[in-house]
Amino acid sequence: MAWYKGLTRREFIGIAAAAAVAGAATSCSNPKIPWRFLNADEARTLAAICDQMIPPDRDPGAEWARVVNYIDIQLCGPFRDLQPDYKRGIAALEEYSRTKFGKVFAAIGAESQLALMIAMEQGNLSCGTWDGGAQKSFFQMVLAHTMQGFYGDPRHGGNRERVSWKMVDLPYPPVRGQQKYGSKE
């Protein structure tokens, strides 16, 4: 006899709804995987994209600074409404890369990645349903989030070891929040 046979329809729906809510909550907080929203392949692709936007030179680039970690955290919080845009954009870019190069985006050479990124920024990838406007929007969104993750406060998940702050010789702020300088108000 199945466990659910003795339940009323109302009880069954209640249990199913609770399971759905729990499943949604754990998808953004599973401690067994390093990513909250992205899967490993999406994170690898996004890291390659971000590293093309802020590449390493004498200072570390976006990938080392853990920009993807920042984006992943924000996609389970303030950027939650952008989850479908990230999924679609990454999937479309991967599809284009596999079609054109026979490899995933992260596995193609840096020059090919850069050429593909420039074409995406201009909306010139001929990629099925991913039109030029969607390509440009995805590029601009990832660029903005990459900059936030690279230059923002490390407590939000990016800018590992304050790498960008050190790069521009910005001291780490000793006090957060409201500061009162000798004021007795």
Secondary structure, DSSP 8 states (H G I E B T S, - for coil): --GGGGS-HHHHHHHHHHHHHHHHHHHTT-TTSS-SSS-HHHHHHHHHHHHHHS--SSS--TTTTTHHHHHHHHHTTTTGGGHHHHHHHHHHHHHHHHHHHSS-GGGS-HHHHHHHHHHHHHT---BTTB-HHHHHHHHHHHHHHHHHHHHS-GGGT-SGGGHHHHHTT----S--S---SS---
